[in-house]
């Protein structure tokens, strides 16, 4: 998934030597970036909670447990008992690059805490008042990428590029929900964001022929990120079976500080330089509307999402020095459907879902790309609810997308994500 914008990538590493280009000859193919400048800090959203992920992440119109603090804070108003929730998840991301017949594959994995949350309802004379707090792993930067360039002609290429990223962003969140009317609830949350990103980029260039060039370099950086955001949510109810939810998520204002070392070995001469990172990116605002309806043993949910990626700020862009240059990210609409079935006469619940969230980053290896396969997420899950007090859920999700250079379709990338979420919750 494997899935967090040059937002938190702490440096842009560009090839410095210019090659003559041709529109047709793949021997003259040249890209301005060794790797996509996309930083997973922003696009690598993980999803939270096994039940929500089992439904494809379409949870804004349900949000009836402690993870509502993350999905839609207004949903907290549905809780009438104290609830604690603990979740774990495992993520594996595989990236495959192909360049003119040369294929390279790398993968990265992470297993750890998904979330810890608690919700506490207060008795009131009328309506509901619920306070909640939690910690959520909101973004992942775990990715391993490899590329090989093997071409022969007037210039012979034997180049290798490897990149490994580790880290992620955590949300420390507090919020509340209250009934404004009998059938209308309002909620909000405030989040402090903190995380790290370790980035290791290795490049080995060996080109002979018209060009006779050989060098190796490596950029190793580590940075810390801090920031804040808030969400506003609404939940309306249509009888006992229908719900409609809405959430507006503010931008995430981040401060990034870090340092690193750049090593260069060229023509037998080695140098070492230090780099420092100070950045204040702003991730975009977003919104989502979702609904759910229960019929007997079945619960159907759907969701529509919008994220204004084209308004991201403080992010390096190709052509950023050109006034009016197009951003490297597109605003994106997404959405999906989910279905949960309660097995009659048992505490067992089965669920599945689908979700589409197109990749917002326009470029592949620094050049315009065409999506050969949009990013679709498919999920399945299940769980048990015992005495309406203890719930244990598991959800598994798979997503994949593929894109290629618009001018040279022989240069492509395929990325696949596999996630497993496990959540236990107790109400007392």
C-alpha positions in Angstrom: 0.0 0.0 0.0 2.7 0.3 -0.1 0.6 2.9 1.0 2.0 8.3 2.8 4.1 13.4 -1.3 7.6 15.2 -1.6 6.2 16.6 1.5 8.1 14.6 3.9 10.7 13.3 1.6 13.5 15.3 2.9 15.4 16.1 -0.3 14.9 16.0 -4.0 17.6 14.0 -5.6 17.9 14.9 -9.4 20.3 13.7 -12.1 22.6 16.5 -12.8 24.0 15.4 -16.2 21.8 16.4 -19.2 21.4 14.0 -22.1 20.1 14.9 -25.6 16.5 13.8 -25.8 14.4 12.4 -28.7 10.7 11.8 -28.8 11.0 8.4 -30.3 14.4 6.8 -29.5 14.3 4.9 -26.2 18.1 5.1 -26.1 17.7 8.8 -25.4 15.2 8.4 -22.7 15.9 10.7 -19.8 14.0 11.4 -16.6 14.6 14.4 -14.3 14.2 12.3 -11.1 15.8 9.0 -10.2 12.6 8.2 -8.3 9.2 9.6 -8.1 9.2 12.6 -5.9 6.1 11.4 -4.2 6.5 11.2 -0.4 4.5 8.6 1.4 4.1 10.9 4.4 1.1 12.3 2.6 -0.3 9.6 0.3 0.4 6.5 2.4 -2.9 6.6 4.3 -3.4 3.3 6.2 -7.0 3.3 7.5 -7.8 2.6 11.1 -9.8 -0.2 12.7 -10.4 -3.8 11.5 -14.2 -3.4 11.2 -13.8 -0.2 9.1 -11.1 -1.7 6.9 -13.2 -4.9 6.4 -15.8 -2.6 4.9 -13.3 -1.1 2.5 -12.7 2.0 4.8 -16.3 3.2 4.2 -17.1 4.1 7.8 -18.1 7.7 7.9 -21.8 6.7 7.8 -21.4 4.1 10.6 -18.8 5.3 13.0 -20.5 3.7 16.1 -17.4 2.7 18.1 -14.4 4.4 19.6 -12.6 4.7 16.2 -15.3 7.2 15.3 -12.9 9.7 16.8 -10.8 9.1 13.7 -13.4 8.4 11.0 -16.2 10.8 12.0 -16.2 12.3 15.5 -20.0 13.0 15.4 -20.5 9.2 15.5 -19.2 9.1 19.1 -22.6 10.4 20.2 -24.0 6.9 19.5 -22.0 5.4 22.4 -23.9 5.0 25.7 -21.2 3.0 27.5 -17.5 3.5 28.1 -15.5 1.9 25.3 -11.8 1.1 25.0 -10.3 -0.1 21.7 -6.9 -1.5 20.7 -5.8 -2.3 17.2 -2.8 -3.8 15.5 -2.0 -4.0 11.8 0.5 -5.5 9.4 1.4 -3.8 6.1 3.4 -5.1 3.1 4.2 -3.0 0.1 5.7 -4.3 -3.2 7.0 -2.1 -5.9 8.1 -3.3 -9.4 9.8 -1.0 -11.9 10.3 -2.0 -15.5 12.6 -0.1 -17.9 12.9 -1.3 -21.5 12.7 -4.9 -20.5 14.8 -4.7 -17.3 12.6 -5.5 -14.2 13.4 -4.8 -10.5 11.2 -5.6 -7.5 11.5 -4.6 -3.9 9.2 -4.8 -0.9 8.9 -3.4 2.6 6.8 -4.4 5.5 5.6 -3.0 8.9 3.8 -4.6 11.8 2.8 -2.7 14.9 0.2 -0.6 16.6 -2.8 0.6 14.7 -4.6 2.6 17.4 -5.5 3.0 21.0 -8.7 4.8 21.8 -11.1 5.4 24.6 -14.6 7.0 24.6 -16.4 8.1 27.7 -20.1 9.1 27.6 -21.4 11.5 30.3 -24.9 11.2 31.6 -27.1 14.2 30.6 -30.7 15.1 31.1 -31.3 15.1 27.3 -29.2 13.9 24.4 -25.7 12.6 24.5 -22.3 14.0 25.4 -19.2 11.8 24.7 -15.5 12.7 25.2 -12.8 10.6 23.5 -9.0 10.4 23.1 -6.7 8.2 21.1 -3.5 7.6 19.2 -3.7 6.5 15.6 -1.0 5.6 13.0 -2.3 7.7 10.2 0.4 7.7 7.6 3.1 5.2 6.6 6.4 5.9 4.9 7.6 2.3 4.8 8.7 1.6 1.2 11.5 -0.2 -0.6 12.1 0.6 -4.2 14.5 -0.6 -6.8 15.1 0.3 -10.5 17.6 -1.1 -13.1 18.5 0.5 -16.4 20.1 -1.9 -18.8 20.3 -0.5 -22.4 22.8 -0.9 -25.2 23.4 1.4 -28.2 25.5 4.5 -28.9 25.6 4.7 -25.1 25.6 1.5 -22.9 23.7 1.9 -19.7 24.3 -0.3 -16.6 22.7 1.8 -13.9 21.1 0.9 -10.5 18.9 3.0 -8.2 17.7 1.8 -4.8 15.6 3.6 -2.2 14.5 2.6 1.3 12.1 4.6 3.4 11.0 4.0 7.0 8.8 5.8 9.4 5.3 7.3 9.5 3.1 9.9 11.1 1.0 9.4 14.3 -2.1 11.4 15.3 -2.6 12.1 19.0 -6.3 13.1 19.0 -8.9 14.3 21.4 -12.5 15.2 20.7 -16.1 15.2 21.7 -19.6 14.6 20.3 -22.9 16.1 21.3 -26.6 15.8 20.2 -27.7 19.1 18.8 -31.2 17.7 18.1 -32.8 14.4 18.6 -31.7 13.2 15.1 -28.6 15.3 14.6 -25.2 15.0 16.3 -22.1 17.2 16.0 -18.5 16.2 16.8 -15.1 17.6 16.4 -11.5 16.6 17.1 -8.1 18.2 17.4 -4.9 16.3 16.5 -1.3 16.8 17.2 0.8 15.0 14.6 4.3 13.6 15.1 6.5 11.3 13.2 9.8 10.5 11.6 11.1 9.7 8.1 14.3 7.8 7.3 15.3 8.0 3.7 18.2 6.1 2.1 18.9 6.6 -1.6 21.7 4.8 -3.5 22.7 5.4 -7.1 25.3 3.6 -9.2 25.9 5.0 -12.7 28.0 3.1 -15.3 27.6 4.5 -18.8 30.0 3.8 -21.7 30.2 4.6 -25.4 29.4 8.2 -26.5 29.4 8.9 -22.8 32.0 7.3 -20.6 30.9 8.0 -17.1 31.1 6.1 -13.8 30.2 7.3 -10.3 28.3 6.2 -7.2 26.5 8.4 -4.7 24.3 8.0 -1.7 22.0 10.3 0.2 20.9 9.3 3.8 18.6 11.6 5.7 16.4 11.5 8.8 13.8 14.1 9.7 11.1 14.7 12.4 7.7 16.1 11.7 5.3 17.9 14.0 1.9 19.5 13.2 -1.7 19.8 13.9 -5.2 19.5 12.3 -8.9 19.3 13.2 -12.0 17.5 11.9 -15.7 18.6 12.1 -18.4 16.0 11.7 -22.2 15.6 11.5 -24.4 12.5 11.9 -28.1 12.4 11.2 -30.4 9.4 11.8 -33.3 8.1 9.8 -35.3 5.9 12.2 -33.5 3.0 13.7 -31.9 1.7 10.5 -30.5 4.7 8.5 -27.6 7.0 9.2 -26.0 9.8 7.1 -22.6 11.1 8.1 -20.4 14.1 7.0 -16.9 15.0 7.9 -14.7 18.0 6.9 -11.0 17.5 7.6 -8.7 20.6 7.8 -5.3 20.8 6.2 -2.4 19.3 8.2 0.1 22.0 9.0 3.5 20.4 9.4 7.0 21.5 10.5 9.8 19.3 9.3 13.4 19.4 10.6 16.1 17.0 9.8 19.7 16.4 8.5 21.6 14.0 6.4 24.8 13.1 4.6 25.6 13.0 0.9 28.4 10.7 -0.2 29.9 10.9 -3.7 32.5 8.6 -5.3 33.5 9.9 -8.8 36.5 9.0 -10.8 38.2 7.5 -7.7 37.6 10.7 -5.7 35.3 10.6 -2.7 33.5 13.5 -1.0 31.0 13.9 1.8 28.6 16.8 2.4 26.0 17.5 5.1 22.5 18.6 4.3 19.9 20.2 6.6 16.1 20.1 6.2 13.7 22.8 7.3 10.3 22.8 5.7 6.7 23.8 6.5 4.4 21.9 4.1 0.6 21.9 4.3 -1.3 18.8 3.4 -4.6 19.4 1.7 -8.1 19.7 3.2 -10.7 16.9 2.4 -14.2 15.9 3.1 -16.3 12.8 3.0 -20.0 12.0 3.1 -21.3 8.5 3.9 -24.5 6.6 4.6 -25.5 3.3 6.0 -28.8 1.3 6.2 -29.6 -1.8 8.1 -32.1 -4.4 6.9 -32.5 -7.3 9.3 -29.2 -9.1 9.3 -27.5 -6.9 6.6 -25.9 -3.5 6.9 -25.0 -1.6 3.7 -22.6 1.3 3.7 -21.4 3.7 1.1 -19.1 6.7 0.9 -18.0 9.6 -1.3 -14.7 11.4 -0.7 -12.9 14.4 -2.0 -9.3 15.6 -1.4 -7.9 18.8 -2.7 -4.4 17.6 -3.5 -4.0 20.3 -6.1 -3.9 22.8 -3.2 -1.1 21.2 -1.3 1.5 23.8 -0.2 5.2 23.9 0.6 5.9 20.8 -1.5 8.7 20.9 -4.2 7.3 20.6 -7.6 8.7 20.1 -11.1 8.5 23.4 -12.9 7.9 25.2 -9.6 10.1 28.1 -10.7 7.8 28.7 -13.6 4.9 31.1 -12.8 1.6 29.4 -13.2 3.1 25.9 -13.5 0.7 23.0 -13.0 0.9 21.2 -9.7 2.3 17.7 -9.6 -0.9 16.5 -7.8 -4.5 16.4 -8.9 -7.6 16.9 -6.7 -9.2 13.5 -6.4 -12.7 12.1 -5.9 -13.0 8.6 -4.3 -15.6 6.4 -2.7 -16.7 2.9 -2.1 -19.2 0.4 -0.8 -19.3 -2.1 2.0 -21.6 -4.9 3.3 -21.8 -6.5 6.7 -23.8 -9.6 7.4 -24.7 -10.8 10.9 -25.1 -14.6 10.9 -28.5 -15.3 12.5 -28.4 -16.9 15.9 -24.7 -16.3 16.4 -22.3 -13.5 17.4 -20.5 -13.8 14.0 -20.4 -10.9 11.6 -19.0 -11.1 8.1 -18.1 -8.2 5.9 -16.5 -7.1 2.6 -15.9 -3.9 0.8 -14.5 -2.0 -2.2 -13.0 1.4 -2.4 -11.4 3.5 -5.1 -9.0 6.3 -4.2 -7.0 7.3 -7.3 -3.3 8.2 -7.0 -3.1 12.0 -6.7 0.6 12.3 -7.8 0.7 13.1 -11.5 4.3 12.2 -12.3 6.3 9.0 -12.6 10.1 9.4 -12.3 9.6 13.1 -12.7 7.7 12.9 -16.0 3.9 12.9 -16.9 2.4 9.4 -16.6 -0.7 7.5 -17.7 -2.5 5.3 -15.3 -2.7 1.8 -16.7 -4.7 0.6 -13.6 -6.4 2.9 -11.1 -6.0 2.2 -7.4 -8.8 -0.1 -6.2 -8.9 -1.5 -2.7 -10.7 -4.8 -2.0 -11.3 -6.1 1.5 -12.8 -8.9 3.5 -13.3 -9.3 7.2 -15.2 -10.8 10.1 -15.6 -10.6 13.8 -17.6 -11.6 16.8 -19.7 -9.4 19.2 -20.2 -11.1 22.6 -22.9 -9.9 25.0 -22.8 -6.5 23.3 -19.7 -5.9 25.4 -16.6 -7.4 23.7 -15.8 -7.3 20.0 -12.9 -8.9 18.2 -12.6 -8.1 14.5 -10.1 -8.8 11.7 -9.9 -7.2 8.3 -7.7 -7.8 5.3 -7.3 -5.5 2.3 -5.5 -5.6 -1.0 -4.8 -2.6 -3.3 -2.8 -2.2 -6.6 -2.1 0.3 -9.2 0.0 0.6 -12.3 1.3 3.6 -14.2 3.6 4.3 -17.2 5.6 7.1 -18.7 3.2 8.9 -21.1 5.9 9.1 -23.8 7.7 5.9 -23.1 5.3 3.2 -22.0 8.2 0.8 -21.6 9.0 2.7 -18.4 6.4 1.7 -15.8 5.7 1.1 -12.2 3.4 -1.4 -10.5 2.7 -1.1 -6.7 0.7 -3.4 -4.6 -0.3 -3.2 -0.9 -1.5 -5.9 1.5 -2.9 -5.0 4.9 -4.2 -7.0 7.9 -6.0 -5.2 10.8 -6.9 -6.8 14.1 -9.0 -4.8 16.7 -10.3 -5.7 20.1 -12.9 -3.5 21.9 -14.6 -3.6 25.3 -17.6 -1.8 26.5 -18.4 -1.5 30.2 
